[in-house]
Amino acid sequence: MAAKVGKSVAKTALRKVPGTSRRQEYSASTRRALVDVATERFTEQGYAGTSLDEIVAGARVTKGALYHHFTGKQALFESVFENVEERAARDIHRAVRGHQDPWEKAMGGLRAFLEVLQEPGYRRIVIADGPAVLGYERYREQEERTTFGIVQEIVSSVLSSYDLAPSMVETFSRVFFGAMSAAGAAVSTAEDTRQASAEVEAAIAYILSGLRQMAESGAPIASAGEQEREA
């Protein structure tokens, strides 16, 4: 499979792109080949079980070419991680934008996220290896740059009927973002990922239905501090 990737990218390098030199095209195709093969290897074998030698062999380039683009294995993994995360974020965002009703938007985003969790590459690279390879802080930075904004959009839409302070909306976003992260970990480690996804969807749908009932009944949402001031 990796050999096919290498051949495919090599052919791509021969197609002239306006405004770019042959050298630039070759450099870009080399980088793509390395990332594509690394994505495949990291998915199948994990970060620890993958060597740079097999990646460069699969991409049909030299190790010197790899070091021209990446400082090492971790830097290559980060590039792979970013690609996988950004692709997932695009899929989820597309699902969210497909709904006008805020509650349907929330469920659409949830279902899209749970579908992303069925992809072996996402489970292995983002959920399983990401935190250990990138470190907690770096991992969270990456997540915030891609998926946290979507969660904020959903939460802001769902809570639009309330006159909440921005800090309270931020708190809700953090809570739901944490719940989604925990759900991702639970699904990715389950023996039956489909069954685990169904259970997560049911649990979060139950929570959202309760929040919806509160919103439609006009029940107030206030922090403990606000409640004390009002009393």
C-alpha positions as CSV (number, residue, x, y, z in Angstrom):
1,M,0.0,0.0,0.0
2,A,2.8,2.4,0.9
3,A,4.5,1.7,-2.4
4,K,1.3,2.7,-4.2
5,V,1.2,5.9,-2.3
6,G,4.8,6.7,-3.3
7,K,4.1,6.0,-7.0
8,S,0.9,8.1,-6.9
9,V,2.7,11.1,-5.3
10,A,5.6,10.7,-7.8
11,K,3.1,11.1,-10.7
12,T,1.6,14.1,-9.0
13,A,5.0,15.8,-9.0
14,L,5.1,15.7,-12.8
15,R,2.0,17.8,-13.1
16,K,2.9,21.4,-13.6
17,V,1.3,23.9,-11.2
18,P,1.2,27.5,-12.4
19,G,3.6,29.7,-10.5
20,T,5.7,26.9,-9.1
21,S,9.1,25.5,-10.2
22,R,9.8,21.9,-10.8
23,R,11.9,21.9,-7.7
24,Q,9.1,23.3,-5.6
25,E,6.6,20.7,-7.0
26,Y,9.0,17.9,-6.2
27,S,9.6,19.2,-2.7
28,A,5.9,19.4,-2.0
29,S,5.2,16.0,-3.4
30,T,8.0,14.5,-1.3
31,R,6.4,16.0,1.8
32,R,3.0,14.7,0.9
33,A,4.4,11.2,0.3
34,L,6.1,11.2,3.7
35,V,2.9,12.4,5.5
36,D,0.7,9.9,3.6
37,V,3.0,6.9,4.3
38,A,3.5,8.0,7.9
39,T,-0.3,8.3,8.4
40,E,-0.7,4.8,7.1
41,R,2.1,3.4,9.3
42,F,1.1,5.2,12.4
43,T,-2.5,4.0,12.0
44,E,-1.5,0.4,11.5
45,Q,1.4,0.1,13.9
46,G,1.2,3.1,16.2
47,Y,3.9,5.7,16.9
48,A,6.2,3.5,18.9
49,G,6.0,0.6,16.4
50,T,6.9,2.7,13.4
51,S,10.4,3.5,12.3
52,L,11.6,6.3,10.1
53,D,13.4,3.8,7.9
54,E,10.2,2.1,6.8
55,I,8.5,5.5,6.3
56,V,11.2,6.7,3.9
57,A,11.2,3.3,2.2
58,G,7.4,3.5,1.7
59,A,7.6,7.0,0.4
60,R,10.6,6.1,-1.9
61,V,12.8,9.0,-0.7
62,T,16.0,9.2,1.3
63,K,16.2,9.9,5.0
64,G,18.0,13.1,4.1
65,A,14.8,14.2,2.2
66,L,12.8,13.5,5.3
67,Y,15.1,15.6,7.5
68,H,14.8,18.4,4.9
69,H,11.1,18.7,5.8
70,F,10.9,17.4,9.4
71,T,13.3,17.6,12.3
72,G,12.5,14.0,13.2
73,K,9.8,11.4,13.9
74,Q,7.8,13.5,16.4
75,A,7.7,16.5,14.0
76,L,6.4,14.2,11.3
77,F,3.8,12.8,13.7
78,E,2.7,16.3,14.5
79,S,2.1,17.0,10.8
80,V,0.1,13.8,10.5
81,F,-1.9,14.6,13.7
82,E,-2.8,18.1,12.4
83,N,-4.0,16.6,9.1
84,V,-6.2,14.0,10.7
85,E,-7.6,16.5,13.2
86,E,-8.3,19.2,10.6
87,R,-10.0,16.7,8.3
88,A,-12.2,15.5,11.2
89,A,-13.0,19.1,12.2
90,R,-14.1,19.9,8.6
91,D,-16.5,16.9,8.7
92,I,-18.0,17.9,12.0
93,H,-18.3,21.5,11.0
94,R,-20.1,20.5,7.8
95,A,-22.6,18.5,9.8
96,V,-23.1,21.4,12.2
97,R,-23.7,23.9,9.4
98,G,-26.2,21.6,7.8
99,H,-28.8,22.4,10.6
100,Q,-30.5,25.7,11.5
101,D,-32.3,24.5,14.6
102,P,-29.7,24.7,17.5
103,W,-30.7,21.4,19.0
104,E,-30.5,19.6,15.7
105,K,-27.2,21.3,15.2
106,A,-25.9,19.9,18.5
107,M,-27.0,16.4,17.7
108,G,-25.7,16.7,14.2
109,G,-22.3,17.7,15.5
110,L,-22.4,14.9,18.1
111,R,-23.2,12.2,15.5
112,A,-20.5,13.5,13.1
113,F,-18.0,13.3,15.9
114,L,-19.0,9.8,16.8
115,E,-18.7,8.8,13.1
116,V,-15.2,10.3,13.1
117,L,-14.4,8.0,16.0
118,Q,-15.1,5.0,13.8
119,E,-12.0,5.8,11.7
120,P,-9.0,3.7,12.8
121,G,-6.6,6.6,11.9
122,Y,-8.4,9.1,14.2
123,R,-8.6,6.6,17.1
124,R,-5.0,5.6,16.9
125,I,-3.3,8.9,16.0
126,V,-5.4,11.5,17.8
127,I,-7.0,9.6,20.7
128,A,-4.4,6.9,21.5
129,D,-1.0,8.3,20.6
130,G,-1.6,12.0,20.4
131,P,-1.5,12.9,24.2
132,A,1.6,10.8,24.8
133,V,3.6,11.9,21.8
134,L,2.7,15.6,21.9
135,G,2.4,16.0,25.6
136,Y,-0.8,17.2,27.4
137,E,-0.3,20.9,26.8
138,R,0.5,20.6,23.1
139,Y,-2.3,18.1,22.6
140,R,-4.8,20.5,24.1
141,E,-3.5,23.4,22.0
142,Q,-4.1,21.3,18.9
143,E,-7.6,20.3,20.0
144,E,-8.5,23.9,20.8
145,R,-7.3,25.1,17.4
146,T,-9.5,22.6,15.6
147,T,-12.6,21.3,17.5
148,F,-13.1,23.6,20.5
149,G,-14.4,26.4,18.2
150,I,-17.1,24.0,16.9
151,V,-18.2,23.2,20.4
152,Q,-18.4,26.9,21.2
153,E,-20.5,27.5,18.2
154,I,-22.9,24.7,19.2
155,V,-23.1,25.8,22.8
156,S,-23.7,29.4,21.9
157,S,-26.5,28.4,19.6
158,V,-28.2,26.2,22.1
159,L,-27.9,28.8,24.9
160,S,-29.0,31.7,22.6
161,S,-32.4,32.0,24.4
162,Y,-30.6,32.8,27.7
163,D,-29.0,36.1,28.5
164,L,-25.8,34.6,29.8
165,A,-22.5,36.3,30.5
166,P,-19.7,35.3,28.1
167,S,-17.9,33.7,31.0
168,M,-20.9,31.4,31.6
169,V,-21.1,30.4,27.9
170,E,-17.3,29.7,28.1
171,T,-17.9,27.5,31.1
172,F,-20.6,25.5,29.3
173,S,-18.3,25.1,26.3
174,R,-15.5,23.8,28.5
175,V,-17.8,21.3,30.2
176,F,-19.2,20.0,26.9
177,F,-15.8,19.9,25.3
178,G,-14.5,17.8,28.3
179,A,-17.5,15.5,27.9
180,M,-16.7,15.1,24.2
181,S,-13.1,14.3,24.9
182,A,-14.1,11.7,27.5
183,A,-16.6,10.2,25.1
184,G,-13.8,10.0,22.5
185,A,-11.6,8.1,24.8
186,A,-14.4,5.8,25.9
187,V,-15.4,4.9,22.3
188,S,-11.9,4.5,21.0
189,T,-11.0,1.9,23.7
190,A,-14.2,0.0,23.5
191,E,-14.3,-3.5,22.0
192,D,-17.5,-2.6,20.1
193,T,-17.0,1.0,18.9
194,R,-20.5,1.1,17.3
195,Q,-22.2,0.1,20.5
196,A,-20.1,2.5,22.5
197,S,-21.0,5.3,20.1
198,A,-24.7,4.5,20.4
199,E,-24.5,4.6,24.2
200,V,-22.6,7.9,24.2
201,E,-25.2,9.4,21.8
202,A,-28.0,8.3,24.0
203,A,-26.4,9.7,27.1
204,I,-25.6,13.1,25.7
205,A,-29.0,13.3,23.9
206,Y,-30.6,12.8,27.3
207,I,-28.6,15.6,28.8
208,L,-29.4,17.9,25.9
209,S,-33.1,17.1,26.1
210,G,-33.1,18.2,29.8
211,L,-31.4,21.4,28.8
212,R,-33.9,21.9,26.1
213,Q,-36.8,21.5,28.4
214,M,-35.3,24.0,30.8
215,A,-34.8,26.5,27.9
216,E,-38.4,26.0,26.6
217,S,-39.9,26.3,30.1
218,G,-38.0,29.6,30.7
219,A,-36.1,28.1,33.7
220,P,-33.2,30.4,34.5
221,I,-29.5,29.5,34.3
222,A,-27.3,31.3,36.7
223,S,-24.0,30.7,38.5
224,A,-24.0,30.3,42.3
225,G,-22.6,33.8,42.6
226,E,-25.4,35.3,40.6
227,Q,-28.0,33.4,42.6
228,E,-26.6,34.8,45.9
229,R,-26.6,38.3,44.5
230,E,-30.2,37.9,43.4
231,A,-31.2,36.5,46.8
